[in-house]
Amino acid sequence: MRFVMEDGVELEVDVRGTGPALVLVHGFGGAKEDFFDHIDELSADHTVVVFDHRGHGQSDGPVEPECYSFDRLAVDTLAILDALGIESFRLLGHSMGGMVARRIVLAQPDRIEALILMDTSPGPIPGMDADIIELGANLALDEGMDELKSVMDAFEPLGTPANERLRAERIGYREFEESKWANLSPTMWAVLVREIRDQPDQLASLARVGCATLVLVGEQDEAFVKVSHQMAEIIPNARIVVIPDAGHCPQFENGDAWYEALSGFLEEVSNAEQSSASVG
């Protein structure tokens, strides 16, 4: 289905299952299909909501820079849920999606039943080269996404052993990556990659998060492992699971371990809610 935001941008949304709402927010350059390996299992006991961010996938990709920001993506997420009549929900954010989820939980904590921060950071990604980011943003705007892709392929930002194995062994995965890339808006890429670089560090603010929280990170995702431990330490009701043999996309690279960690956490959240309801 397609939902129209108040600024006229249409977003592609997929809703499946029944039960407590579980919102899965994809990362920079991703798509709602990033969760499709596990969506049938998750929707057996959840109403699972996935969608393409503006400038990604099958959603609109406006050319105006002012149409993009993390705050705008957070507004989009909440607008979709409001349109679906979902007041409270469990929220998973992957990479940039985790940066969006962070904004949502800090701004509207009463709506979040549980939080999953997956291969993400509380601020700028450690080790990011500001000059390379600027080069990439300018390439996207001036030369186009094909030229940018040739540069990105040379840098291999996700080039972990787990990702290389996935590309080599999973039939069709390279084509899947290429199809996602083909749908990206160059304006979106330039604006949001700069925001990833320039965003404030909100690690201290995460001490205000009151809901049960799971931090997931692939053991080979070097840029995010340390900050994932820091987030798990500062959030009062958080724990961390490091997914073995996985990099930045553990749902693909070690899907069984990723699903076991996520589903076990969600079951604990449901059991705690049922117990609290019984006592009440």
C-alpha positions in Angstrom: 0.0 0.0 0.0 1.1 3.6 -0.4 0.7 6.3 2.2 0.8 10.0 1.3 2.7 12.2 3.8 1.5 15.8 4.5 4.1 17.2 2.1 2.8 15.1 -0.8 5.5 12.4 -0.8 4.2 8.9 -1.2 5.7 6.0 0.8 5.5 2.3 0.0 4.3 0.3 3.1 3.9 -3.4 3.8 1.8 -4.6 6.8 1.5 -8.3 7.7 0.3 -10.4 10.6 -1.7 -9.7 13.8 -0.7 -9.0 17.4 1.6 -6.3 19.0 2.9 -3.9 16.4 6.6 -4.4 15.4 8.0 -1.6 13.2 11.2 -2.5 11.3 13.1 0.6 10.0 15.7 0.0 7.3 19.0 1.8 7.0 20.8 4.1 4.6 20.5 2.7 1.1 18.3 -0.1 2.2 14.7 -1.1 1.6 11.8 -2.8 3.3 12.9 -6.1 1.7 15.9 -6.1 4.1 13.7 -7.8 6.6 11.8 -10.1 4.2 13.8 -13.3 5.1 12.1 -13.2 8.5 8.9 -11.3 8.0 6.7 -14.4 7.8 8.1 -15.7 11.1 7.8 -12.4 12.8 4.3 -11.8 11.6 3.1 -15.0 13.1 2.6 -13.2 16.4 3.2 -9.5 15.5 1.7 -6.9 13.2 4.8 -6.2 11.3 5.2 -2.9 9.6 8.0 -2.3 7.1 8.3 0.6 4.6 10.7 2.3 2.2 12.1 5.6 3.4 11.6 8.5 1.0 14.3 8.4 -1.6 14.6 4.6 -1.3 12.9 1.6 -2.8 9.4 2.1 -4.2 8.8 5.3 -2.3 8.9 8.7 -3.9 12.3 10.4 -4.2 11.8 14.1 -4.3 14.6 16.2 -5.8 14.4 19.0 -3.2 17.1 18.7 -0.4 14.7 20.1 2.2 12.6 17.0 1.8 15.2 14.9 3.7 16.5 14.8 7.2 16.5 12.3 10.1 13.7 14.3 11.8 11.7 14.1 8.5 12.2 10.3 8.5 11.0 10.1 12.1 7.9 12.1 11.2 7.2 9.7 8.2 7.5 6.7 10.5 5.0 8.1 13.0 2.7 9.3 10.3 2.5 5.8 8.9 1.7 4.3 12.3 -0.9 7.0 13.0 -2.6 6.2 9.6 -2.6 2.5 10.6 -4.2 3.4 14.0 -1.1 2.0 15.9 -0.5 4.0 19.1 2.1 1.9 20.8 4.7 -0.4 19.1 8.0 -2.2 19.3 10.6 -0.5 17.3 13.7 -1.9 15.5 16.1 0.5 13.7 18.9 -0.8 11.5 22.0 1.5 11.0 20.5 4.8 9.9 17.1 3.4 10.8 18.5 3.2 14.4 19.4 6.9 14.2 15.8 7.5 13.3 14.5 5.2 16.0 16.7 7.0 18.5 14.9 10.3 17.7 11.5 8.6 18.0 12.1 7.0 21.4 13.6 10.2 22.8 10.7 12.4 21.5 7.8 10.0 22.2 8.9 7.5 24.8 5.4 6.6 25.9 4.6 5.0 22.5 7.6 2.6 22.5 7.0 -0.8 24.1 10.4 -2.1 23.3 13.4 -0.9 21.4 15.9 -2.8 19.2 19.0 -0.8 18.1 20.8 -2.8 15.4 24.2 -2.0 14.0 23.8 1.6 14.7 25.4 4.4 16.7 24.3 7.2 19.1 25.9 9.9 16.9 28.4 10.2 14.0 29.8 6.8 13.0 33.3 6.3 14.6 36.1 6.4 12.0 34.1 8.2 9.3 36.3 10.3 7.1 34.6 13.7 6.7 36.3 14.5 3.5 35.4 11.2 1.9 31.8 11.8 2.9 31.8 15.2 1.3 33.4 13.7 -1.9 30.6 11.1 -2.0 27.9 13.7 -1.5 29.2 15.8 -4.3 29.7 12.8 -6.6 26.0 11.8 -6.1 24.8 15.3 -7.0 27.2 16.2 -9.7 28.1 12.9 -11.4 25.2 10.6 -10.5 24.8 7.4 -8.7 26.6 5.2 -11.2 29.8 7.2 -10.7 29.3 7.2 -7.0 28.9 3.4 -7.0 32.2 2.8 -8.7 33.9 4.8 -5.9 31.9 3.0 -3.2 32.8 -0.4 -4.6 36.5 0.6 -4.4 36.2 1.5 -0.7 34.1 -1.5 0.2 32.5 0.1 3.3 30.7 -3.1 4.2 33.5 -5.4 3.0 33.6 -7.8 6.0 34.3 -11.5 5.6 30.7 -12.2 6.4 29.4 -9.8 3.7 31.9 -11.3 1.1 30.7 -14.8 2.0 27.1 -13.7 1.6 27.7 -12.2 -1.8 29.6 -15.3 -3.0 27.2 -17.9 -1.6 23.7 -16.5 -1.8 22.3 -16.6 -5.3 20.7 -13.3 -6.3 22.1 -11.3 -3.4 24.4 -9.1 -5.6 21.4 -8.4 -7.9 19.3 -7.5 -4.8 22.0 -5.0 -3.7 22.1 -3.5 -7.2 18.3 -3.1 -7.4 18.3 -1.2 -4.1 21.1 1.0 -5.3 19.2 1.7 -8.6 16.2 3.1 -6.6 18.2 5.6 -4.5 17.7 9.3 -4.9 21.0 11.1 -5.4 19.6 14.1 -3.4 18.6 11.8 -0.6 22.0 10.2 -0.6 23.9 13.5 -0.4 21.7 15.1 2.2 21.5 12.1 4.6 25.1 11.0 4.3 26.1 14.5 5.5 23.6 14.2 8.4 25.0 10.9 9.3 28.4 12.6 9.5 27.3 15.8 11.2 24.6 14.7 13.6 25.1 15.4 17.4 26.2 12.6 19.7 23.1 11.6 21.8 24.7 8.8 23.9 24.1 10.6 27.2 20.5 11.2 26.2 19.9 7.5 25.9 20.0 7.2 29.6 16.4 8.5 29.5 15.2 5.5 27.6 12.9 3.6 29.9 11.7 0.6 27.8 13.3 -2.8 27.5 16.0 -2.5 24.9 18.1 -4.9 22.9 21.2 -3.8 21.1 22.3 -6.1 18.2 25.6 -5.8 16.4 27.5 -8.1 14.1 30.8 -9.1 15.6 32.7 -8.0 12.4 31.0 -4.6 12.2 34.0 -2.9 13.6 32.7 0.7 13.4 29.7 -0.2 15.5 30.8 -2.8 18.1 32.3 -0.4 20.7 29.4 2.2 20.4 26.9 -0.7 20.7 28.4 -1.7 24.0 28.3 1.9 25.1 24.6 2.2 24.3 23.8 -1.0 26.1 25.7 0.2 29.2 24.0 3.6 29.4 20.4 2.5 28.6 18.9 1.3 32.0 17.0 -1.7 30.7 19.3 -2.8 27.9 21.3 -5.8 27.0 23.6 -6.5 24.0 23.8 -9.5 21.7 26.8 -9.7 19.4 25.9 -11.8 16.4 28.8 -14.1 15.4 30.0 -14.5 11.8 28.1 -11.3 10.9 28.9 -7.8 9.8 26.7 -4.8 9.2 23.7 -6.9 8.0 23.4 -9.8 10.5 19.8 -10.5 9.4 21.3 -11.7 6.1 24.8 -12.8 7.2 23.8 -15.0 10.1 20.0 -14.9 9.9 19.4 -17.8 12.3 21.4 -16.2 15.2 19.8 -12.8 14.5 16.3 -14.2 14.5 16.9 -16.2 17.7 18.2 -13.1 19.5 15.3 -10.9 18.3 12.5 -13.4 18.7 13.7 -14.3 22.2 13.7 -10.7 23.2 10.3 -10.1 21.8 8.9 -13.1 23.6 10.3 -11.8 26.9 8.7 -8.4 26.2 5.3 -10.1 25.6 5.6 -12.3 28.7 6.4 -9.3 30.8 3.4 -7.4 29.5 1.1 -10.3 30.1 2.5 -10.7 33.7 2.0 -7.0 34.3 -1.6 -7.2 33.0 -2.4 -10.1 35.2 -1.1 -8.3 38.3 -3.0 -5.2 37.4 
